Amino acid sequence: MLESFRNNMKGIAFGIVILIAIVFAFSGIGSLSISGTAAETAVTVNGERVTELSVLQAIGNEKRRILSENEGLDAALLEDELIRPQVVEQLIGRRLLSQAAKSGGMGVSSRTTGKLLLNTPAFQSDDGRFDQDLYLYAVRNQGYTSATFLEMVKDDLLIEQFIRGFVTSSFVTPAELDLLASITEQKRDYYYLTLPLQPAMDAVTLSDKQIEEYYQANLQRYQADEQVVVDYVELSPARFEGQKVTEEQIRARYEEQQASLDSTVSRHAAHILLSDPDEALLSEINSKLTAGEAFEELAKAYSQDIGSADFGGDLGYTSGDTFPEAFEAALAALEVGEVSSPVETDSGVHLIKLLDIQQQSVDFDSERARIEQDLIAEQVDVWLVEKLAKLKELSYNAESLAEIAADLELSADVSEPFGRNGASGIAAYPAVVKAAFSAEVREDNYASEVLDLGDDRYVVVKLNEYIPARQKTLAEVKADVMGSLRDEVARSGLAQRGAALLARINDGEQIEAVAKSEDLDWQVVMDAKRSTPGVNNEVKRFVFQLPATARDDLIESFYTRSGDFVVVALTDVESGDSKKLGKQERASLVYAGITSTSSRELQAVQAALLSNADIER
């Protein structure tokens, strides 16, 4: 808790980060979590369904988050079943908060949601304008419809509103502020000496007898785990690289498509959408159009389409299949600059303006590369389906994978030895390791079933060699034995020497005198706070864990992470004073207290919601 306060002494703005962190902690996957619809129900929270699709998409999000934070991590190690439990709990927590917000009368308007999306950089073109094509591509690429995406964003805003209520309603009393300041602004004086481990390590000499005795006493530490070597046949699109198509095939496909390519026309549309207009409103808008007022300005004033109103009703280009049939028919009948009469669709009533027409001009040379890639992709798909079916057929009870590889015109490869924890290459895939050590493959010597590795990669494995667990010889592990023994001897000697130094200091010798007599490094630190830079953080952290009530110098010792032995003398403790805080420091401390309080309150609320919830898994 004190560390949290110290970290929060960096300004009011940091509180925003804390709020966002709370959102992630309690909603699990943050403001861009994916929800959707599916036939199966993964879990029910107070009668409200969380679909299997929601869980799978949330697992995908969590995988992407882990991979982005761990560069070089093999995605194959992130198995769905390992991630699923925590994701389900996160979705349950998110659903409970959403339900609590709604039961408290909270809500989010469509207008608010729309403005948020309009200002989202990911949906904006280079000139900073909302780009509907970018928006729709991003939404559909993640498995949403526009409607479900808007509902998801509304739900996230609702949860954030609920959480923000705890922050904005919390407060810190003057007495609490004084207490916080007395702790966070506390100053301490201390001395310390360091007895380093590395010189002790360098001074150790080992005899052959010591090494042999240590090895015999620790035989269990030097065991070679069981391993397997497998033959495998892999099927993937990469195995089909270099496929060519003839010029005749490309030209024939072009001729098939030429009519549709030549006739492609794109129309640039803008509209004013009215959900339920009366004749008076339509007459008012038409009168202003007739009087010469700009369509774009009228769209900003009247249109109820939050995605286009602020941009003059601009909808971008359509080739005839983007909008509802009635809309497209009316647009096709217009001349450039002309505005349609009212057109009714499921969305409401539209006044449509044709801004521009673009005729696509194509020829064989411009389409050749695309058609060639399309033909190759089609052939790869057909090849992969045919080969996969044959691989499944041939691998059943196969005596040799080499024969299968020959029949399929693939290669039969041999893995490096690997254990149950896997290795690099093909053994990096958990499914391969699991299959290789299964009874069917390892004991009965059958080929595995066809394993799906993802990204259209499939593999069959068969045991090539089983390497039993065994005791490693001393010659194999001598370097490791010597390293462990040297470390053990050095640490034992360091502990004995450290105890002797500590005894001298406890008997009344000053740290400075002891350090000089032993030619050791020693330091004096005055007026150190928890946030003071430029001092040894490990020592400082240890010092601030010591009790502040001792009247005399407090002598303690500890080992650092690197194994050094440190003796510390805490000589003075001065409590912090809130009256000495600057305006910014005071505000930051108040906010840190409010954030800590609201976070604890929110945790308690969610715990109560969870304990009272009716959850069916």
N, C-alpha and C positions, 0 to 999 in steps of 0.2 A: 504493500500500500504506500509506504514512504517513497519507494522508488517511483511509483506512479505519480505522486505529487511532484517529485523532483523533475520528472520528465515534462510535467505540465507547466513548469515555470518558464516556458518559452514563448508565451504570448497567447492572447485571446484566440487568435486564428486557429491555434492547434485544437481548440475545442471542437471545431467542425470535423476534424479528422476523427476525434473520439466518437462523435455522434454517428459518423459513417461506420466506424468500427462496430458500434453497438448494433446498427442495422444489419451488418454482415453476421454478427454473432448470433442474432436472434432470428433472422430470416434465412440464414444459411448461405444463400447464393446471391444475395444482393439485389440491386435494382434492375439487373438484367437477367434474372432467373427465368427459365422457360417453363411455361405451362402449356397444356394442350388437352386434346380430347382423345380418348381411346376406349375400346369396348371393355377392357379389363380394369378393375379397380385394385390399386395396390394397397391402399389404406383408406379408412373412413374416419374422419375427425368430426365428432359431434354431428354425424349424419351427412357431412359434406365429403364428397369423393375427392381423393387424390389419385389421378389415373396412373396406370403403368407407364404411359407415354411421358407424363411429367417426371416420373422417377428416372427413366432412361435418359431424358434430355438433361436433367439435373446432374446425373452421373457424367454425361459428356462435358458439361460445364466444369465440373470439379476436376476432371482429367485435364482439361485445357489449363485450368488455373495451376495445377500441380506442375505441369510441364513448363509453363511460362516462368515459374519460380525456381525450377531445377533444370538449368540448361544441361543438355546432354543426356538426360534421363531417358531410358528406353521406354517408349509408350507401351510396349508389350508387357511390362511389369505391372501396369495398372489394371488389374483385373476388376471387372464390374462388381463381382461379389465381395471384394474387399472394401470397395468404396460405398456400396449400396447401403449398409446399415446407418452410417453417419448421415448420408444424404436423406434417407427416409426420416430420420429424427429432425433434420433441419426443415424439411417440408412440413412436418407436423407442427414444429414450433412456429413457423411462418403462418400456417393456417390458423393456429390458435390466436396469434396476435391480430390477424386480419378480422377474425370473428369478434374479438374483444373490441376492436376499434368500431366495427359496425354496430355492435350492441350498445356502444356509448354514444351513438348518434353521429359519428364522424362520416364524412364522405368527401369525394373528389369529383369536381365537375369535368365534363368532357372538354370544356374550353381550356381549363388549366392543363389537362393532359396534352391537348393539342399544341399549346404554346411551348410546353416543354420539348415536345418532339421537333417543333420548328426550329428551336434553338440548339438542338443536339448536333455537334460538329460532324458526327458520322453520317448524318443525313443531309449534309450541305455540300453544294458544289464549290468549286474553287473561288467563286465570287461571294461566298458566304450566304447564298440563297438556298432555301429548302429545295432539295431535288427529289421529286417523287419517285423517280426511277431508282435512285440509290436507296431510298426508304423501302420501297417494295422489294427490291433485291435482297436487302439485309433481312427483312422480315420473313420472306419466303425461304431464304437460304437456311434459316434456323427452324423451319417447320411451322411457322405461324400463318394465320390469315391476318389481314389488317385488323379485323375486329378482335380476335383473341389477343393480339399484341397490345392493342389499346387497353383491353381489360386487365392484362397482366401489369402494364405500367400503372394503371389506376390502383391496383391492389398494392403495389410497392409504395406508391405515394401515400396510400392510406396507412400502411404500417409505419412509414417514416413519420407521418403526422402523429400517430399514437405514441411513438417513442419520443418525439420532440416534446410532447406534453410533459413528460417526466423531467426533462432538462429545464424547460421554461418555468415549471412550477416549484422546482427545488430552490432552497436558499441556504445561506450560511449565516449563523448568528455571530455577533461580535465575539462572544466567548469561544465559539468554535474556531473563528479566525485566529484568535490569540493562541489557541492550542496548536493549530496547524502551523502557524508561524514559529512557535517555540520549537517545533520539531524540524520543519523543513529548513529554517534559517539557523539552526544550531551550528555552533562552531566548536571544533575540538583541536587541542594541541597534542601531539604525540611524537615519540621517538621510535625508531625501529632499526634493527640490524638484520642482515640477510646472510644466511649460511647456504651457499649455492650447492646444488647437487652435481653439476657437470664436472667440477674439479675432482670430486670424490669418485665419480665414474672413471675419469681418466687415470686415477691413481690405482685402480684395482688391477691386480695381476692374478691370473688363474692358473692352477696346475691341472695337468691331465686327470689326476685323481679327483679333484673337485668337480671337473666337468662330467666325468663318468658317473660319480655318485649323484650329482644333480639330475642327470639324464635318467638313471635308474629309479630315482625317487619320484620322477614326474613322467613316467612312461605314458600315462593316459593323455597327457597334453600333446603327445607327438604321434598321434594316430592318423593314418591316411584314410579318409572316408571312402566308402564304396563308390565306384564310378562306372559309367557305361560309355561305350563308343557305339554310335548308331550309323547305319546306312540310311540315306534318305533320298527321296525323289521330290523335288519341289516344282510346283506348277504355278506360274504367274505370268502376267502380261509381258514382263521383262524378257521372258524366254522366247517371246514372239517378235522381239525387236528386229529391225532390218527387213520387215515384210514390205514388199513392193507391189504396186498396182500398175497396170499398163496404161499407156496413153489412151488406148481405145476405151478402156473402162471409165476413165475420167471424162472423156468427151461424151460417152453415152449417158453418163449420169447428168452432165451439164445439159444435154439436149432434153432429158426428162424434166429437168427443173426450169428450163429456160423460160417457158411461158409464165410461170408464176413469178420468176425473178424479174422479168421485164415489166410485169403489171403491178409491181409493188409500189404503192403510193402511201406516203406518210402525211398525215394532216396534223397541224399544230392547233390544239383546241384550248379555249378558255371558257369558263362558265360562271354563272351566278346560280347557286343552289338555294332553293327556298323549300323548307320542309312542308309547309302547309299554307300556301299563300291564298289570299282572297283576290277578287278581281280588282279591288281598289289598289292593292300593293303592286300587282302586275302592271296596272295602268300607270301608276306613279313612276315605275322604273322605265317603262316604254316611253313615257313623255320625256323623261330626262335624256334618254338615248336619242330621241328625235330632236331634242333641243341641242344636241351636240356634246353632251357631257361624256367624258371618256368611260368606256366600258370597264377599264381597269379600276377607276376610282369608285364606280358603282358596285363592282364586285367586293372591294374592300369594305364598303358601307353596308351592303345588303346580304352578301353571300353567307350561308351558314355552313359552308365547307371549311373547316378549320385548317385543312391541309393546303388550301390554295387561296383563300380569301386575302390574306396579307400580301400575296403576290399577284394581285389583280385577276384572280381566278385561273391563272395559268396551270394547265394540266399536262403540258408537254405534248409529245408526238404520239400518234396512234396509227397503226397500219390497218385498222379496221376491226381488231379483235380485243382491244383493251377495255372498252366501256360497254355498257348494256346495249343490246341490239337497237333499241329505239334511239338511244343517244348517237350511236354510230351512223344510223340511217339519216338522222337529221343533219349531222355534221357533213356527211358526204354530199348532201343536197345544197350546201352553202357555197357561195363564192367567197374568195378571200376578203376579209373585212366585214362580211355580212353577219348579222345576228339572227338566230332562229326565233320562231314563235315558241311559246312554252312547250317543253317536252317532259312528259311524265315517266319516271322510272321508280323502282322500289325505294330509291334514296330520297325522292321528292320531285320537285319541278325544277327544270333547268332552263336557263336562257343561255344558248350556246353561241360562241363566236369563233369563226374560223380565222386563225391568225396567219397561217402559211400552209403551202402545199409543197412537198418535196417528192419528186419522181426519182426512184432509184434507178441509176444507170449502171448496168452490169454488162460484162462481156466474159468470154472464156478465160482470158488471161487473169482478170481480177478474181475469178471464182475458182481457178484451178487448184491453188494450195488448199483452200477450204474443202473442196470436194475430195481431194486426195486423202486428207486427214480423216474425213468422214468415212471413206471407203476402207481405209486401214483399220479404223476403230471398229467398224462393223465386222471386218474379217477377224479381228482379235476377239471380239465378243463371241462370234460363232465358234472360233477355234477353241476358246477357253471352255465354253459349254460342252463341246464335243469331247475335249481332252479330259475334263473333270468327270464326266459320266464314265468314260473308259477307265480312268484312274481308279474310280470307286469299284468298278467291276473287276479289274485285273488284280487289285491289291488284296481282295478277299482271299485269304488262305494262300497268299503268294509265297513261293519258296525262295525267290530271289528278286530283289528290287532292280537289279541290273537288267533282268529280262523285261520287266515292266518299262524301265526307262528306254530300252531299245525299241520296244513296241510303240511307245508314245513319242519317239524321237526327242527324248529329254535326256538329261544327264543324271547318273546315279552318283551321289557324293557321300563322303564319309566325314563324320564330325570329329572334332577333337574330344578327348575324354572329358566328361563332366559329371558332377555329383548332383545330389538332390536340390542344391541351391542354384543350379544352372551355371551358365558361363556365357561367353560371347558367341556371336554367330547364331546358328540355328538353335542353340541351347539357351539363348536369351528369352525364348518364348516359353512361358509357364506351361502352356498346353503340350509342348514338345517334351519338356522334362517330366510332366505327369504321365504322359503316354509311355515314355522310355522306361520308367520305373514301375509301370503297371505289371501285374502278374502275367497278363496275356503276352506282353512283349518281352519282359525280362526273364520270366520263368518258362513260359510255353513256346517262346520263340516265334510267335505270330507277328505278322505285320500289323501296324496300328490301323485304325480306321483313318479316313482322310481327315486331316486336321485343318480347320479354317483359321488362318493367322491374321485375317483382315486384309483390306486393300486388295481383294482378289488374289491373295496368296494362299496356296494349299500345299500340304506336305503329307507324305506317308513316311513313317520311320520303322526300322527293323533292327533288332539287336545285331551288332557286329561283334562286340566283345564285352564281357562283364568282368570288371576288376574289383575283387572283394576288398573289404576294409582290411588294413594290415598295420602292423607296428613299423614305423619308420626307423631306419638304422641311425645310429649316432652320427655316422658320416654324412647322412642326408641333412640332418638338422643341427649340426654342430654350431653353425653360426647363430641360430636362434637360441640354442641352449646357452651359449656363451653370453649373448645379449641379456637374456633373462637373469642368469646367474650374476653377471656384473651389476645389473640394476639392483638386484636383491641385496648383494653385499654392500654396495654403495649406500643404499637407503638405510640399511641396518647401522652402518658406521655413522651416517649423518644423524640418525636418531640419537645414538649414544653421545655424539659430540654436542648436538643441540640440547640434550638434557643437561649436560655439564655446564654449558653456557647459561642456560636458564637458571640453574641452581646458583651460579655466581651472582646473577642479577638479583635473584630473590634474597640472597644473603646481604645485599646492600651495595654491590658494585654498580656504577653507572654504565649504561649501555655504551656510551662513548668510550669509556675506559676499556670495557670488555672487547669492543670491536677493534680498537687500536692494538690491543695486546695480541689479538688473533689475526690481525691484518685483514679485517672484514669490512665490507661496505656498510655504512650506517647513515641514516637520514633523520633530519628534524623537520617536522611539518607544523606550522603555526596557523591558527585561525582557519582551518579547513572546513568547508561546508560539503554537503553531499554532492553538490554540483561543481565543486572547485576543479578546474582542469589542470593539467600539467603535473599531477602527482600519480603515484602508482595506484591504479584503480582497485586491484585486488587487496592491497593493504588498507586503502581507504574504506572499502566495503566492509572488511573485517572490523576495523576500528569503530565504525558506526553501528555495528551489531553488539558492541560491548555495552554493559549497563552504564548509565550516566550518574549513578548514585554514590560511587565510591569516593571516600574523602581523601584517601592517599592515592599515590600513583598505582594504576592497575597494570600488572604485568601479565601478558598472555602470549601464547605462541600458536602458530598454525603452519600448514604446508601449502604452498602455492600449487597451481595446476601443473606447473613444470617440475614440481618435487622439491623446490627450495624450502629451507626451514627459516621461518621469520619469527623473531622475538619483538614484541610490541610493548611499549610503555605509554599508556594513556595518562597524560599529566593534567589536563584541564578540559572542562566542558562548560560552554556558555550557551544558555538557551537563546533562541531567536526572539526578536521583539517586533510585533506587528507594526508598532508605531514608527519603526525605522525603515519600513518598506516604501519604495517609490510607488507612484501611481500605477504604473504598468505592472510592477511586481505584485502589488496588492490585488489588482484586477485579475491577474493570472491565477493567483492563489485562491481567490474566491471562486473562479470558474472551475479550478481543479477540485475544490471541495464540492461544488454543485454537481459536477460530472460524476464524482465518486458516489455521492449520495443517490443520484438518479439511477446510476448503473445498478447499485444494490437493490433499489426499489423495483427496478424493472426485472431483475433476476428473480426477486421474490414473487412478483406478479406472474411471471411465466411459470414458475414452479407451482403456484396455486392453480393456474389454468390447466397445467398438465395433470396435476393430481385429481382434478375434478372433471377431466375430459372423458368422453366416451369414445375410445379409440378401438377400431376393429382392424387388425392387420391381416 
